[in-house]
Amino acid sequence: MTDSELDYFDKKIASIAFERSFVDNMELENNNIDEQNRNGNGQQHKKKRKRKTLVDDSQRTSTFFSFRKLHDNKISALEQRIADTLGCWVHQIEALQLVRYLPGQFFGIHHDLGNLLEDDTVELPRKDWLCKRRLVTMFCYLNTLEDDAGGATYFPKCGHLRVRPKRGRAVLWCNITQDGKADSRTIHAGEAVNVVDAKSCNDNAKACSDGKCGVGQHTGGSTQRSKNESETTKYGLNIWICEE
């Protein structure tokens, strides 16, 4: 990423509100009516679907912020450059997602194309024109962490590869094989950022939740990230290329 783009995301980090990760589960609800019962018109009663939204504490504790497509001129230009680089259409790029890992936060082993099962196979989501399957993933690191600070992107099926967060670096992988099936080699995890000093990290987490995490401090026109915050918090940008 360019210095201009990195400065742009620094400023966004200072002003946006990050959200917890949720999992939406659709459950059938009988509503105390047997499915086989019929009303006076001879029509069968249908089970109603009830949405249950759950906080995903066991699999993902990191937080995120999703930009709108073509959010502004900077995001539009970045989306176009990504499309040109990867040889896809701009409309195939899912809305960019900014992610944050505070000390101790993580994203467990998963696959970007679908649900990872116990045998390491991937259950593909049904085709939906509103939610396209993610064929390619690019993850850009917006800050640098020391080697002993954790926060690496871990690929257990690729020789236990760990990509360390380094500002401006990106890691790119394809989620499918040549025959269009989910590639289990690209299962990965966002490892936890290490808690180096409990007091300073707790103070930092509280400051970030209050929007005062040291990002956005301006010196001579450039955005400076505080040393404590850069060492204990990981920021990245999820970029997904989806099917047409």
C-alpha positions, 0 to 999 in steps of 0.5 A: 500500500502507498504511504498516502493510503496508509495515512488515510486508514490511520485517520479512519482508525482514529474516528470509526467505531469498530464492531464485534463479530456476530453469527446469524443463525436461522432456526425453525420455530414451530410456534406451537403448531404441528406442521401437519395441522391444517387450517380451515382452508386446507392449507398447511401451516408453515414453520416460521424462521426465527433469527438468532444473533450470537456473539462469536466469542469462541471463534473470533474476538477481533473487531471490524469496520466495513466500508461501503462500496465506493465509500469515497474517492480514496476507497474508489481509487484503491478498489480500482487499483486492486481490480487492475492488479488482480485482473478482475472487475471492480464490482467483484471486490467485496466492500473493504473491511478494516479489522482490529486485534486488541491484546489477546484478541484472535480469529480462529482457524477458518476458511474464507470460502465457507464453513470449515468442518472437522475433517478440514473440508469446507461447506460452501454457502449456497449461491446468493446474488446478495452474498457472493462466494469469496474466491481470492483473499488479500490481507493488508497489514496497516501497522508493524508488530515485533516478532514476539508480539504475536498477531501473525496470519497462520496457515497450518496446511502450508508448512505452518507458515506465519506471516508477520504484521508489517506496515504496508505488507500484504499477503494474497491467496486463492481460496479455490483449486483449479477445478473450482473446489475449496482449497483446504490448504488456505485455511488460516487464523489470525493469531492473538496479539500478545499481552505484554503488560497487563496494565498498559494493555488494559489502559490501551484497550479502554482508550481505543474503545473511547476513540482515544487510542493514540492514532490520529495524532498529527505532527507536521501533517503526517499521522503518527501512531503511538508506540504503545498502541502500535506494539499491542494492537494489530490493524489490517484490511480484508480484501475479497474478490468474489465470483461474478 
